[in-house]
Amino acid sequence: MSNIKVISQYINNLDFSLPNGASTFISENSKPDINLAIDLDAKKITNNNSKENIFEVILKIKAEAKNKDLNLFHLQISYSGLFSLEDIDEEMTQQILLVYCPNLLFPFLRRIIANITSDAGFPSLMLDLIDFNTLYQKRKNIAKSEPINNTKN
């Protein structure tokens, strides 16, 4: 798509911690429970009265690993991309920012997470692929749906 350009990709924020320090590696080595949360944000950065608009798309991942009652690690990362979009209508822009751009960013974020966990002494945390199109469709359907309780005060 010649009217979509990747300007840059970067780590916006990265926090990795071992809440229990060295005792993390002394405990029994059963398979940990891992809780994951993902969030996606897109915002317009410029509108310099030209046909080109620059947007920042941010993928946010939070991961927490526990082994029984012991917290093994906490990981929080925001990975961003700057994208230039030219001559694209508003509906298509939304789909590009919430589906196409995250699909471009995700493999890089996935590799970073795998490397961080491996470098910290754990098996690589390999995230499953994410279907951003399905998430986008669900978000659209929720926005279109009527409120469950339509009471007025």
C-alpha positions in Angstrom: 0.0 0.0 0.0 1.9 3.0 -1.2 -0.3 5.5 0.7 0.7 3.9 4.0 4.3 4.3 5.2 6.0 3.1 8.3 8.0 6.0 9.7 9.4 4.4 12.8 9.0 1.6 15.4 10.1 1.9 19.0 9.7 0.7 22.6 7.7 3.4 24.3 7.9 1.9 27.8 9.5 -1.2 29.2 9.3 -2.5 32.8 10.5 -6.0 33.7 10.9 -7.0 37.4 11.5 -10.0 39.5 9.5 -9.2 42.7 11.1 -12.1 44.7 14.7 -11.7 43.3 16.9 -14.7 43.6 14.3 -16.8 45.4 12.5 -16.9 42.0 15.1 -19.4 40.7 15.3 -21.5 43.9 11.6 -22.5 43.9 10.4 -25.6 42.3 10.3 -25.5 38.5 6.7 -26.4 37.8 5.1 -24.8 34.8 4.1 -21.2 35.8 0.7 -19.6 35.4 0.9 -16.7 33.0 -1.7 -13.9 32.9 -1.6 -11.7 29.8 -3.4 -8.5 29.0 -3.2 -6.7 25.7 -4.4 -3.2 24.8 -4.2 -1.2 21.6 -4.3 2.6 21.2 -4.1 4.7 18.1 -3.9 8.5 18.0 -3.3 11.2 15.4 0.0 13.0 15.8 -0.2 15.7 13.1 -2.6 17.4 10.8 -0.4 20.0 9.0 -3.2 20.8 6.4 -1.7 18.4 3.9 -3.0 15.1 2.6 -0.5 13.3 4.9 -1.5 12.4 8.4 0.8 10.8 10.9 -0.6 8.4 13.5 1.0 6.6 16.5 -0.2 3.0 17.1 0.7 1.6 20.5 0.5 -2.1 21.4 0.6 -2.6 25.2 1.3 -6.0 26.8 1.2 -6.9 30.5 2.4 -10.3 31.6 2.6 -11.8 35.0 4.1 -15.2 35.8 3.3 -17.0 39.0 4.4 -20.4 40.4 1.8 -21.2 43.0 1.9 -18.2 45.4 5.3 -17.0 44.2 5.4 -14.1 41.7 8.1 -14.9 39.2 8.1 -11.9 37.0 6.1 -8.8 35.9 6.5 -7.5 32.4 4.9 -4.4 31.0 5.7 -3.1 27.5 4.4 -0.5 25.2 5.6 -0.9 21.6 4.8 1.9 19.1 4.8 2.6 15.5 4.5 5.9 13.6 2.6 5.6 10.4 2.0 8.1 7.6 -1.4 7.7 5.8 -2.2 9.7 2.7 -5.6 10.0 0.9 -7.5 7.4 3.0 -11.1 7.9 4.1 -12.0 7.9 7.8 -13.6 4.4 7.9 -10.6 2.8 6.2 -8.2 4.8 8.4 -9.7 3.3 11.5 -9.4 -0.2 10.1 -5.8 0.4 9.0 -4.8 1.7 12.4 -6.5 -1.0 14.4 -5.8 -4.0 12.2 -3.2 -3.5 9.5 -0.7 -1.5 11.6 -0.8 -3.8 14.7 -0.3 -6.8 12.4 2.9 -5.1 11.3 4.1 -4.3 14.8 3.2 -7.5 16.6 6.0 -9.8 15.3 8.6 -7.3 16.6 6.9 -7.0 20.0 6.6 -10.8 20.2 10.4 -11.2 19.6 11.3 -8.5 22.2 9.1 -10.3 24.8 10.7 -13.7 24.0 14.2 -12.2 24.2 13.5 -10.4 27.5 12.1 -13.4 29.3 14.9 -15.6 28.0 17.6 -13.1 28.9 16.1 -12.9 32.4 16.6 -16.7 32.9 13.2 -18.0 32.0 12.0 -20.0 29.0 11.1 -17.7 26.2 7.6 -16.4 26.5 6.2 -16.9 23.0 2.9 -15.1 22.6 0.3 -16.7 20.4 -0.6 -14.7 17.3 -3.4 -12.2 17.7 -6.3 -11.8 15.3 -6.6 -8.0 15.2 -9.3 -8.2 12.6 -11.6 -10.2 14.9 -10.9 -7.8 17.8 -11.7 -4.8 15.5 -15.0 -6.4 14.4 -15.9 -7.1 18.0 -15.1 -3.5 18.9 -17.3 -2.2 16.1 -20.2 -4.5 17.0 -20.1 -3.4 20.7 -20.1 0.3 19.6 -23.2 -0.3 17.4 -25.1 -2.3 20.0 -27.8 -0.8 22.2 -27.2 -0.3 25.9 -28.5 -3.2 28.0 -30.2 -0.9 30.5 -31.5 2.3 29.0 -32.6 4.0 32.2 -32.7 7.8 32.7 -32.2 9.7 35.9 
